[in-house]
Amino acid sequence: MPQMGFYINQSRCVGCKACSVSCKDKNDLDTGMNFRRVYEFENGSFTLDGSTIIQAVTGYYFSISCNHCTSPACLPSCPTQSIMKREEDGIVIVDQEKCIGTRFCVRACPYGAPQFNKKLLKMAKCDSCLDLRVKGEAPVCVTTCPQRAIEFGPIAELQKKYGKINVVKGMPNPVTEPNIVITPHPNAI
């Protein structure tokens, strides 16, 4: 199976956070843990011209989870080798049996993907809903997005269909080779 990844149509995202909430619910995540996050970006200002307020503000949203990078920074940072990249689909996972919760992966990941589970004292992160995918279903973030702004599939197919943009304004430099394709919002270029 080829490297899998996410496609995000940032132009369609309205910031409803259905993807984030459904992921949180499916994975029974505690407060503060979010495998999928929706960030809000705002630019511009309001100015006053006499008694008239002139608006020059733009805004957009960006939904992101683990990018299941080709060269994940979290993987070599783990002293117990509990973070692995699956050969069959390139998904980066955490082996809970090996993890000792050092949080080194949190510091290493430029995208904030690994999350510390305070109950288990171990790391956890998006696994692309492996349990659902085994049943032939899509990740829950994909199926709950009312705008259909998220897709999941072989990254080569997503790139062929949508292009190769994998970084937009507000994201770190893609040195880890994130397996994400983005249709940017016009203000995020």
Backbone as JSON Lines, residues from 0, in Angstrom:
{"i":0,"aa":"M","n":[0.86,-1.19,0.0],"ca":[0.0,0.0,0.0],"c":[0.9,1.25,0.0]}
{"i":1,"aa":"P","n":[0.53,2.27,-0.73],"ca":[1.34,3.49,-0.81],"c":[1.22,4.36,0.45]}
{"i":2,"aa":"Q","n":[2.1,5.36,0.51],"ca":[2.05,6.34,1.6],"c":[0.7,7.04,1.6]}
{"i":3,"aa":"M","n":[0.05,7.04,2.75],"ca":[-1.25,7.69,2.89],"c":[-1.07,9.1,3.45]}
{"i":4,"aa":"G","n":[-2.07,9.96,3.21],"ca":[-2.0,11.32,3.71],"c":[-3.35,12.01,3.63]}
{"i":5,"aa":"F","n":[-3.36,13.24,4.09],"ca":[-4.59,14.03,4.12],"c":[-4.54,15.14,3.07]}
{"i":6,"aa":"Y","n":[-5.7,15.48,2.57],"ca":[-5.91,16.65,1.72],"c":[-6.81,17.6,2.5]}
{"i":7,"aa":"I","n":[-6.44,18.86,2.54],"ca":[-7.23,19.89,3.22],"c":[-7.53,21.0,2.22]}
{"i":8,"aa":"N","n":[-8.83,21.26,2.0],"ca":[-9.22,22.38,1.16],"c":[-9.51,23.54,2.11]}
{"i":9,"aa":"Q","n":[-8.48,24.32,2.33],"ca":[-8.56,25.43,3.27],"c":[-9.59,26.48,2.83]}
{"i":10,"aa":"S","n":[-9.83,26.58,1.55],"ca":[-10.81,27.54,1.04],"c":[-12.24,27.17,1.44]}
{"i":11,"aa":"R","n":[-12.48,25.88,1.69],"ca":[-13.81,25.43,2.09],"c":[-14.04,25.45,3.6]}
{"i":12,"aa":"C","n":[-12.97,25.35,4.38],"ca":[-13.09,25.25,5.83],"c":[-13.72,26.52,6.41]}
{"i":13,"aa":"V","n":[-14.77,26.32,7.2],"ca":[-15.48,27.45,7.81],"c":[-15.21,27.54,9.31]}
{"i":14,"aa":"G","n":[-14.3,26.7,9.82],"ca":[-13.94,26.77,11.22],"c":[-14.96,26.19,12.18]}
{"i":15,"aa":"C","n":[-15.82,25.3,11.71],"ca":[-16.88,24.75,12.58],"c":[-16.33,23.78,13.61]}
{"i":16,"aa":"K","n":[-15.17,23.23,13.38],"ca":[-14.47,22.29,14.26],"c":[-15.17,20.94,14.41]}
{"i":17,"aa":"A","n":[-16.05,20.6,13.47],"ca":[-16.7,19.29,13.51],"c":[-15.64,18.19,13.42]}
{"i":18,"aa":"C","n":[-14.62,18.39,12.63],"ca":[-13.54,17.39,12.48],"c":[-12.83,17.18,13.8]}
{"i":19,"aa":"S","n":[-12.52,18.26,14.48],"ca":[-11.82,18.2,15.76],"c":[-12.68,17.55,16.84]}
{"i":20,"aa":"V","n":[-13.94,17.95,16.91],"ca":[-14.86,17.42,17.93],"c":[-15.12,15.94,17.69]}
{"i":21,"aa":"S","n":[-15.34,15.54,16.44],"ca":[-15.62,14.13,16.17],"c":[-14.4,13.26,16.47]}
{"i":22,"aa":"C","n":[-13.21,13.76,16.18],"ca":[-11.97,13.05,16.49],"c":[-11.82,12.91,18.0]}
{"i":23,"aa":"K","n":[-12.07,13.98,18.7],"ca":[-11.97,13.98,20.16],"c":[-12.96,12.98,20.77]}
{"i":24,"aa":"D","n":[-14.17,12.97,20.22],"ca":[-15.2,12.05,20.71],"c":[-14.83,10.6,20.39]}
{"i":25,"aa":"K","n":[-14.45,10.33,19.17],"ca":[-14.12,8.96,18.76],"c":[-12.98,8.39,19.58]}
{"i":26,"aa":"N","n":[-11.98,9.21,19.88],"ca":[-10.81,8.76,20.61],"c":[-10.9,8.97,22.12]}
{"i":27,"aa":"D","n":[-12.06,9.48,22.59],"ca":[-12.3,9.7,24.03],"c":[-11.16,10.49,24.67]}
{"i":28,"aa":"L","n":[-10.84,11.63,24.04],"ca":[-9.72,12.44,24.5],"c":[-10.12,13.4,25.62]}
{"i":29,"aa":"D","n":[-9.25,13.52,26.59],"ca":[-9.47,14.44,27.7],"c":[-9.31,15.88,27.27]}
{"i":30,"aa":"T","n":[-9.71,16.78,28.14],"ca":[-9.53,18.21,27.92],"c":[-8.06,18.5,27.65]}
{"i":31,"aa":"G","n":[-7.81,19.28,26.65],"ca":[-6.44,19.65,26.3],"c":[-5.8,18.75,25.27]}
{"i":32,"aa":"M","n":[-6.37,17.58,25.04],"ca":[-5.84,16.67,24.01],"c":[-6.65,16.83,22.74]}
{"i":33,"aa":"N","n":[-5.98,17.06,21.64],"ca":[-6.64,17.21,20.34],"c":[-5.75,16.64,19.26]}
{"i":34,"aa":"F","n":[-6.16,15.52,18.68],"ca":[-5.39,14.94,17.58],"c":[-5.56,15.77,16.32]}
{"i":35,"aa":"R","n":[-6.74,16.37,16.12],"ca":[-6.99,17.26,15.0],"c":[-7.36,18.61,15.58]}
{"i":36,"aa":"R","n":[-6.66,19.64,15.09],"ca":[-6.9,20.99,15.58],"c":[-7.32,21.89,14.42]}
{"i":37,"aa":"V","n":[-8.13,22.89,14.74],"ca":[-8.53,23.88,13.74],"c":[-8.03,25.24,14.23]}
{"i":38,"aa":"Y","n":[-7.13,25.81,13.46],"ca":[-6.56,27.1,13.82],"c":[-7.25,28.2,13.05]}
{"i":39,"aa":"E","n":[-7.39,29.34,13.69],"ca":[-8.0,30.52,13.08],"c":[-6.92,31.56,12.87]}
{"i":40,"aa":"F","n":[-6.84,32.09,11.67],"ca":[-5.87,33.13,11.36],"c":[-6.62,34.39,10.95]}
{"i":41,"aa":"E","n":[-6.19,35.51,11.49],"ca":[-6.79,36.81,11.16],"c":[-5.68,37.78,10.8]}
{"i":42,"aa":"N","n":[-5.95,38.61,9.82],"ca":[-5.01,39.65,9.39],"c":[-5.78,40.95,9.21]}
{"i":43,"aa":"G","n":[-5.05,42.04,9.3],"ca":[-5.66,43.33,8.99],"c":[-6.02,44.14,10.2]}
{"i":44,"aa":"S","n":[-6.85,45.15,9.97],"ca":[-7.21,46.06,11.05],"c":[-8.49,46.82,10.71]}
{"i":45,"aa":"F","n":[-8.99,47.5,11.7],"ca":[-10.1,48.44,11.53],"c":[-9.52,49.83,11.72]}
{"i":46,"aa":"T","n":[-9.9,50.75,10.86],"ca":[-9.45,52.13,11.0],"c":[-10.66,53.04,11.08]}
{"i":47,"aa":"L","n":[-10.47,54.17,11.63],"ca":[-11.54,55.14,11.78],"c":[-11.27,56.31,10.84]}
{"i":48,"aa":"D","n":[-12.25,56.61,9.99],"ca":[-12.17,57.73,9.07],"c":[-13.32,58.66,9.43]}
{"i":49,"aa":"G","n":[-13.03,59.63,10.3],"ca":[-14.1,60.47,10.83],"c":[-14.97,59.61,11.74]}
{"i":50,"aa":"S","n":[-16.23,59.44,11.38],"ca":[-17.13,58.6,12.18],"c":[-17.39,57.25,11.5]}
{"i":51,"aa":"T","n":[-16.66,56.99,10.42],"ca":[-16.83,55.75,9.68],"c":[-15.73,54.75,10.03]}
{"i":52,"aa":"I","n":[-16.14,53.54,10.35],"ca":[-15.17,52.47,10.61],"c":[-14.92,51.74,9.3]}
{"i":53,"aa":"I","n":[-13.65,51.67,8.93],"ca":[-13.26,51.0,7.7],"c":[-12.63,49.66,8.06]}
{"i":54,"aa":"Q","n":[-13.23,48.62,7.53],"ca":[-12.76,47.28,7.84],"c":[-11.82,46.79,6.77]}
{"i":55,"aa":"A","n":[-10.64,46.34,7.19],"ca":[-9.67,45.74,6.28],"c":[-9.16,44.46,6.93]}
{"i":56,"aa":"V","n":[-10.1,43.58,7.26],"ca":[-9.77,42.36,7.99],"c":[-10.07,41.15,7.12]}
{"i":57,"aa":"T","n":[-9.18,40.19,7.14],"ca":[-9.41,38.92,6.48],"c":[-9.16,37.81,7.49]}
{"i":58,"aa":"G","n":[-9.79,36.69,7.28],"ca":[-9.59,35.56,8.17],"c":[-9.78,34.25,7.43]}
{"i":59,"aa":"Y","n":[-9.19,33.21,7.96],"ca":[-9.34,31.88,7.4],"c":[-9.02,30.86,8.47]}
{"i":60,"aa":"Y","n":[-9.32,29.62,8.2],"ca":[-9.13,28.52,9.15],"c":[-8.22,27.47,8.53]}
{"i":61,"aa":"F","n":[-7.64,26.67,9.4],"ca":[-6.8,25.57,8.93],"c":[-6.93,24.38,9.86]}
{"i":62,"aa":"S","n":[-7.37,23.26,9.31],"ca":[-7.52,22.02,10.05],"c":[-6.27,21.17,9.82]}
{"i":63,"aa":"I","n":[-5.68,20.69,10.92],"ca":[-4.44,19.9,10.81],"c":[-4.39,18.84,11.9]}
{"i":64,"aa":"S","n":[-3.81,17.72,11.55],"ca":[-3.53,16.66,12.52],"c":[-2.1,16.2,12.27]}
{"i":65,"aa":"C","n":[-1.78,14.97,12.64],"ca":[-0.47,14.42,12.28],"c":[-0.41,14.35,10.76]}
{"i":66,"aa":"N","n":[0.73,14.74,10.21],"ca":[0.92,14.71,8.76],"c":[1.59,13.42,8.29]}
{"i":67,"aa":"H","n":[1.82,12.49,9.2],"ca":[2.42,11.2,8.86],"c":[3.58,11.4,7.9]}
{"i":68,"aa":"C","n":[4.5,12.25,8.36],"ca":[5.61,12.73,7.55],"c":[6.48,11.6,7.0]}
{"i":69,"aa":"T","n":[7.1,11.89,5.87],"ca":[8.04,10.96,5.27],"c":[9.28,10.84,6.16]}
{"i":70,"aa":"S","n":[9.7,11.96,6.76],"ca":[10.84,11.98,7.69],"c":[10.36,12.56,9.02]}
{"i":71,"aa":"P","n":[9.56,11.82,9.77],"ca":[8.98,12.36,11.0],"c":[10.03,12.7,12.06]}
{"i":72,"aa":"A","n":[10.0,13.93,12.55],"ca":[10.94,14.38,13.58],"c":[10.67,13.7,14.91]}
{"i":73,"aa":"C","n":[9.45,13.26,15.13],"ca":[9.1,12.62,16.39],"c":[9.76,11.25,16.53]}
{"i":74,"aa":"L","n":[9.95,10.55,15.44],"ca":[10.45,9.18,15.46],"c":[11.85,9.06,16.08]}
{"i":75,"aa":"P","n":[12.86,9.78,15.59],"ca":[14.19,9.64,16.18],"c":[14.32,10.26,17.57]}
{"i":76,"aa":"S","n":[13.36,11.08,17.96],"ca":[13.43,11.73,19.27],"c":[13.01,10.8,20.41]}
{"i":77,"aa":"C","n":[12.39,9.68,20.08],"ca":[11.84,8.77,21.09],"c":[12.92,7.82,21.61]}
{"i":78,"aa":"P","n":[13.24,7.88,22.91],"ca":[14.29,7.02,23.44],"c":[13.91,5.53,23.52]}
{"i":79,"aa":"T","n":[12.62,5.21,23.48],"ca":[12.19,3.81,23.58],"c":[11.75,3.24,22.23]}
{"i":80,"aa":"Q","n":[11.89,4.02,21.2],"ca":[11.47,3.62,19.85],"c":[10.0,3.18,19.82]}
{"i":81,"aa":"S","n":[9.18,3.89,20.6],"ca":[7.75,3.57,20.62],"c":[7.0,4.23,19.48]}
{"i":82,"aa":"I","n":[7.64,5.16,18.79],"ca":[7.02,5.78,17.63],"c":[7.55,5.08,16.39]}
{"i":83,"aa":"M","n":[6.62,4.63,15.56],"ca":[7.01,3.87,14.37],"c":[6.25,4.38,13.15]}
{"i":84,"aa":"K","n":[6.85,4.19,12.0],"ca":[6.2,4.51,10.73],"c":[5.88,3.18,10.07]}
{"i":85,"aa":"R","n":[4.61,2.9,9.92],"ca":[4.17,1.62,9.36],"c":[4.63,1.48,7.91]}
{"i":86,"aa":"E","n":[5.21,0.36,7.59],"ca":[5.68,0.11,6.22],"c":[4.52,0.03,5.24]}
{"i":87,"aa":"E","n":[3.41,-0.54,5.67],"ca":[2.31,-0.79,4.73],"c":[1.6,0.46,4.24]}
{"i":88,"aa":"D","n":[1.59,1.55,5.05],"ca":[0.87,2.75,4.59],"c":[1.52,4.07,5.02]}
{"i":89,"aa":"G","n":[2.67,3.99,5.68],"ca":[3.38,5.2,6.08],"c":[2.77,5.95,7.25]}
{"i":90,"aa":"I","n":[1.77,5.38,7.91],"ca":[1.14,6.05,9.05],"c":[2.07,5.95,10.26]}
{"i":91,"aa":"V","n":[2.25,7.07,10.95],"ca":[3.11,7.13,12.12],"c":[2.24,6.84,13.35]}
{"i":92,"aa":"I","n":[2.65,5.83,14.13],"ca":[1.86,5.41,15.29],"c":[2.73,5.37,16.55]}
{"i":93,"aa":"V","n":[2.06,5.32,17.7],"ca":[2.73,5.2,18.99],"c":[2.39,3.83,19.57]}
{"i":94,"aa":"D","n":[3.41,3.06,19.92],"ca":[3.22,1.78,20.59],"c":[3.1,2.06,22.08]}
{"i":95,"aa":"Q","n":[1.88,1.99,22.6],"ca":[1.62,2.32,24.0],"c":[2.36,1.4,24.98]}
{"i":96,"aa":"E","n":[2.69,0.2,24.55],"ca":[3.42,-0.73,25.43],"c":[4.85,-0.26,25.67]}
{"i":97,"aa":"K","n":[5.46,0.38,24.68],"ca":[6.84,0.84,24.8],"c":[6.98,2.26,25.34]}
{"i":98,"aa":"C","n":[5.96,3.09,25.14],"ca":[6.04,4.52,25.48],"c":[6.18,4.73,26.98]}
{"i":99,"aa":"I","n":[7.11,5.61,27.35],"ca":[7.28,5.96,28.77],"c":[6.94,7.44,29.03]}
{"i":100,"aa":"G","n":[6.4,8.11,28.03],"ca":[5.9,9.47,28.21],"c":[6.93,10.55,28.41]}
{"i":101,"aa":"T","n":[8.09,10.45,27.79],"ca":[9.14,11.47,27.96],"c":[8.75,12.82,27.37]}
{"i":102,"aa":"R","n":[7.86,12.82,26.4],"ca":[7.41,14.02,25.68],"c":[8.46,14.6,24.75]}
{"i":103,"aa":"F","n":[9.53,13.88,24.5],"ca":[10.55,14.37,23.56],"c":[9.93,14.55,22.18]}
{"i":104,"aa":"C","n":[8.98,13.71,21.83],"ca":[8.33,13.79,20.52],"c":[7.52,15.08,20.38]}
{"i":105,"aa":"V","n":[6.97,15.56,21.49],"ca":[6.2,16.81,21.46],"c":[7.12,17.96,21.06]}
{"i":106,"aa":"R","n":[8.28,17.99,21.67],"ca":[9.25,19.05,21.35],"c":[9.79,18.91,19.93]}
{"i":107,"aa":"A","n":[9.88,17.7,19.43],"ca":[10.46,17.47,18.1],"c":[9.49,17.78,16.96]}
{"i":108,"aa":"C","n":[8.2,17.5,17.16],"ca":[7.23,17.64,16.08],"c":[6.89,19.12,15.82]}
{"i":109,"aa":"P","n":[7.13,19.61,14.61],"ca":[6.81,21.02,14.33],"c":[5.31,21.28,14.19]}
{"i":110,"aa":"Y","n":[4.49,20.23,14.14],"ca":[3.05,20.39,13.9],"c":[2.19,20.15,15.15]}
{"i":111,"aa":"G","n":[2.8,19.84,16.27],"ca":[2.04,19.63,17.5],"c":[1.2,18.36,17.51]}
{"i":112,"aa":"A","n":[1.6,17.36,16.74],"ca":[0.79,16.14,16.61],"c":[0.79,15.26,17.86]}
{"i":113,"aa":"P","n":[1.94,14.91,18.44],"ca":[1.9,14.05,19.63],"c":[1.25,14.78,20.81]}
{"i":114,"aa":"Q","n":[0.42,14.06,21.52],"ca":[-0.3,14.62,22.66],"c":[-0.01,13.76,23.89]}
{"i":115,"aa":"F","n":[0.13,14.4,25.05],"ca":[0.41,13.66,26.29],"c":[-0.91,13.28,26.96]}
{"i":116,"aa":"N","n":[-1.09,11.98,27.17],"ca":[-2.27,11.47,27.85],"c":[-1.98,11.44,29.35]}
{"i":117,"aa":"K","n":[-2.58,12.35,30.1],"ca":[-2.32,12.47,31.54],"c":[-2.82,11.28,32.34]}
{"i":118,"aa":"K","n":[-3.82,10.59,31.83],"ca":[-4.32,9.39,32.53],"c":[-3.34,8.23,32.41]}
{"i":119,"aa":"L","n":[-2.84,8.03,31.19],"ca":[-1.93,6.91,30.94],"c":[-0.45,7.26,31.15]}
{"i":120,"aa":"L","n":[-0.16,8.57,31.21],"ca":[1.2,9.08,31.28],"c":[2.03,8.6,30.09]}
{"i":121,"aa":"K","n":[1.37,8.6,28.93],"ca":[1.99,8.17,27.68],"c":[1.57,9.11,26.56]}
{"i":122,"aa":"M","n":[2.26,8.98,25.45],"ca":[1.96,9.8,24.29],"c":[0.89,9.12,23.45]}
{"i":123,"aa":"A","n":[0.15,9.94,22.72],"ca":[-0.87,9.46,21.79],"c":[-0.94,10.45,20.65]}
{"i":124,"aa":"K","n":[-1.48,10.0,19.51],"ca":[-1.59,10.89,18.36],"c":[-2.53,10.3,17.32]}
{"i":125,"aa":"C","n":[-2.83,11.08,16.32],"ca":[-3.66,10.62,15.21],"c":[-3.02,9.39,14.56]}
{"i":126,"aa":"D","n":[-3.84,8.36,14.38],"ca":[-3.38,7.17,13.66],"c":[-4.19,6.98,12.38]}
{"i":127,"aa":"S","n":[-4.83,8.03,11.94],"ca":[-5.68,8.05,10.74],"c":[-6.87,7.1,10.89]}
{"i":128,"aa":"C","n":[-7.32,6.93,12.12],"ca":[-8.46,6.04,12.43],"c":[-8.23,4.64,11.84]}
{"i":129,"aa":"L","n":[-7.11,4.05,12.21],"ca":[-6.77,2.71,11.7],"c":[-7.9,1.71,11.9]}
{"i":130,"aa":"D","n":[-8.57,1.78,13.05],"ca":[-9.67,0.83,13.31],"c":[-10.81,0.98,12.31]}
{"i":131,"aa":"L","n":[-11.1,2.2,11.9],"ca":[-12.15,2.42,10.9],"c":[-11.67,2.03,9.51]}
{"i":132,"aa":"R","n":[-10.43,2.35,9.21],"ca":[-9.9,2.04,7.87],"c":[-9.82,0.54,7.63]}
{"i":133,"aa":"V","n":[-9.57,-0.24,8.67],"ca":[-9.56,-1.7,8.54],"c":[-10.92,-2.2,8.07]}
{"i":134,"aa":"K","n":[-11.98,-1.49,8.47],"ca":[-13.35,-1.85,8.07],"c":[-13.75,-1.21,6.74]}
{"i":135,"aa":"G","n":[-12.8,-0.53,6.09],"ca":[-13.1,0.09,4.8],"c":[-13.71,1.47,4.91]}
{"i":136,"aa":"E","n":[-13.7,2.05,6.11],"ca":[-14.27,3.38,6.33],"c":[-13.18,4.45,6.31]}
{"i":137,"aa":"A","n":[-13.59,5.67,6.13],"ca":[-12.67,6.82,6.14],"c":[-12.46,7.29,7.57]}
{"i":138,"aa":"P","n":[-11.37,8.04,7.82],"ca":[-11.19,8.63,9.14],"c":[-12.38,9.51,9.51]}
{"i":139,"aa":"V","n":[-12.68,9.59,10.79],"ca":[-13.88,10.29,11.26],"c":[-13.84,11.79,10.91]}
{"i":140,"aa":"C","n":[-12.66,12.38,10.85],"ca":[-12.57,13.81,10.49],"c":[-13.06,14.04,9.06]}
{"i":141,"aa":"V","n":[-12.81,13.07,8.19],"ca":[-13.24,13.17,6.8],"c":[-14.76,13.08,6.7]}
{"i":142,"aa":"T","n":[-15.34,12.09,7.37],"ca":[-16.78,11.85,7.24],"c":[-17.64,12.88,7.95]}
{"i":143,"aa":"T","n":[-17.09,13.58,8.93],"ca":[-17.92,14.55,9.66],"c":[-17.78,15.98,9.17]}
{"i":144,"aa":"C","n":[-16.85,16.24,8.25],"ca":[-16.68,17.61,7.75],"c":[-17.88,17.99,6.88]}
{"i":145,"aa":"P","n":[-18.71,18.95,7.32],"ca":[-19.89,19.3,6.53],"c":[-19.55,20.0,5.22]}
{"i":146,"aa":"Q","n":[-18.36,20.58,5.13],"ca":[-17.93,21.28,3.92],"c":[-17.17,20.36,2.96]}
{"i":147,"aa":"R","n":[-16.93,19.13,3.37],"ca":[-16.14,18.17,2.59],"c":[-14.78,18.77,2.22]}
{"i":148,"aa":"A","n":[-14.16,19.37,3.26],"ca":[-12.86,20.03,3.07],"c":[-11.69,19.11,3.38]}
{"i":149,"aa":"I","n":[-11.95,17.87,3.82],"ca":[-10.88,16.93,4.18],"c":[-11.07,15.63,3.4]}
{"i":150,"aa":"E","n":[-9.97,15.14,2.86],"ca":[-9.96,13.83,2.22],"c":[-8.76,13.07,2.75]}
{"i":151,"aa":"F","n":[-8.8,11.76,2.62],"ca":[-7.7,10.9,3.03],"c":[-7.48,9.85,1.96]}
{"i":152,"aa":"G","n":[-6.23,9.6,1.64],"ca":[-5.94,8.58,0.64],"c":[-4.46,8.53,0.33]}
{"i":153,"aa":"P","n":[-4.09,7.77,-0.69],"ca":[-2.69,7.73,-1.11],"c":[-2.23,9.14,-1.49]}
{"i":154,"aa":"I","n":[-1.12,9.57,-0.9],"ca":[-0.67,10.94,-1.09],"c":[-0.36,11.23,-2.56]}
{"i":155,"aa":"A","n":[0.15,10.25,-3.28],"ca":[0.45,10.46,-4.71],"c":[-0.83,10.75,-5.49]}
{"i":156,"aa":"E","n":[-1.92,10.06,-5.17],"ca":[-3.2,10.32,-5.84],"c":[-3.75,11.69,-5.46]}
{"i":157,"aa":"L","n":[-3.61,12.06,-4.18],"ca":[-4.09,13.38,-3.74],"c":[-3.29,14.48,-4.42]}
{"i":158,"aa":"Q","n":[-1.98,14.29,-4.56],"ca":[-1.13,15.28,-5.24],"c":[-1.5,15.38,-6.72]}
{"i":159,"aa":"K","n":[-1.76,14.25,-7.34],"ca":[-2.14,14.27,-8.75],"c":[-3.45,15.02,-8.96]}
{"i":160,"aa":"K","n":[-4.36,14.84,-8.01],"ca":[-5.69,15.46,-8.1],"c":[-5.68,16.93,-7.7]}
{"i":161,"aa":"Y","n":[-4.89,17.29,-6.65],"ca":[-4.98,18.63,-6.07],"c":[-3.69,19.46,-6.12]}
{"i":162,"aa":"G","n":[-2.59,18.9,-6.57],"ca":[-1.33,19.64,-6.59],"c":[-0.42,19.22,-5.45]}
{"i":163,"aa":"K","n":[0.67,19.94,-5.29],"ca":[1.68,19.52,-4.31],"c":[1.93,20.54,-3.21]}
{"i":164,"aa":"I","n":[1.05,21.49,-3.04],"ca":[1.24,22.47,-1.97],"c":[1.07,21.75,-0.63]}
{"i":165,"aa":"N","n":[2.1,21.84,0.23],"ca":[2.01,21.2,1.53],"c":[2.39,22.13,2.69]}
{"i":166,"aa":"V","n":[2.45,23.41,2.38],"ca":[2.7,24.4,3.42],"c":[1.98,25.7,3.03]}
{"i":167,"aa":"V","n":[1.39,26.34,4.02],"ca":[0.72,27.62,3.83],"c":[1.16,28.56,4.95]}
{"i":168,"aa":"K","n":[0.79,29.82,4.82],"ca":[1.13,30.81,5.83],"c":[0.69,30.31,7.22]}
{"i":169,"aa":"G","n":[1.59,30.4,8.17],"ca":[1.28,29.96,9.53],"c":[1.82,28.58,9.87]}
{"i":170,"aa":"M","n":[2.24,27.83,8.85],"ca":[2.81,26.49,9.08],"c":[4.33,26.57,9.11]}
{"i":171,"aa":"P","n":[4.96,25.64,9.84],"ca":[6.42,25.59,9.83],"c":[6.95,25.09,8.5]}
{"i":172,"aa":"N","n":[8.23,25.31,8.26],"ca":[8.89,24.84,7.06],"c":[8.73,23.33,6.96]}
{"i":173,"aa":"P","n":[8.39,22.8,5.78],"ca":[8.1,21.36,5.65],"c":[9.34,20.47,5.57]}
{"i":174,"aa":"V","n":[10.31,20.65,6.49],"ca":[11.54,19.85,6.46],"c":[11.28,18.37,6.74]}
{"i":175,"aa":"T","n":[10.17,18.04,7.36],"ca":[9.84,16.64,7.68],"c":[9.12,15.95,6.54]}
{"i":176,"aa":"E","n":[8.9,16.65,5.44],"ca":[8.17,16.14,4.29],"c":[6.77,15.65,4.68]}
{"i":177,"aa":"P","n":[5.92,16.59,5.14],"ca":[4.58,16.2,5.57],"c":[3.75,15.64,4.42]}
{"i":178,"aa":"N","n":[3.02,14.58,4.7],"ca":[2.16,13.97,3.68],"c":[0.77,14.58,3.78]}
{"i":179,"aa":"I","n":[0.73,15.82,3.32],"ca":[-0.5,16.61,3.3],"c":[-0.5,17.4,2.0]}
{"i":180,"aa":"V","n":[-1.67,17.59,1.45],"ca":[-1.85,18.43,0.26],"c":[-2.87,19.47,0.65]}
{"i":181,"aa":"I","n":[-2.62,20.72,0.3],"ca":[-3.49,21.81,0.72],"c":[-3.93,22.64,-0.49]}
{"i":182,"aa":"T","n":[-5.22,22.92,-0.56],"ca":[-5.7,23.96,-1.45],"c":[-5.81,25.19,-0.53]}
{"i":183,"aa":"P","n":[-4.88,26.14,-0.66],"ca":[-4.85,27.24,0.28],"c":[-6.0,28.23,0.12]}
{"i":184,"aa":"H","n":[-6.38,28.81,1.24],"ca":[-7.28,29.95,1.22],"c":[-6.5,31.09,0.55]}
{"i":185,"aa":"P","n":[-7.14,31.96,-0.23],"ca":[-6.42,33.04,-0.91],"c":[-5.56,33.9,0.03]}
{"i":186,"aa":"N","n":[-5.97,34.04,1.29],"ca":[-5.2,34.86,2.22],"c":[-4.09,34.09,2.92]}
{"i":187,"aa":"A","n":[-3.95,32.8,2.64],"ca":[-2.94,31.97,3.29],"c":[-1.72,31.71,2.41]}
{"i":188,"aa":"I","n":[-1.69,32.37,1.27],"ca":[-0.58,32.13,0.33],"c":[0.56,33.08,0.63]}
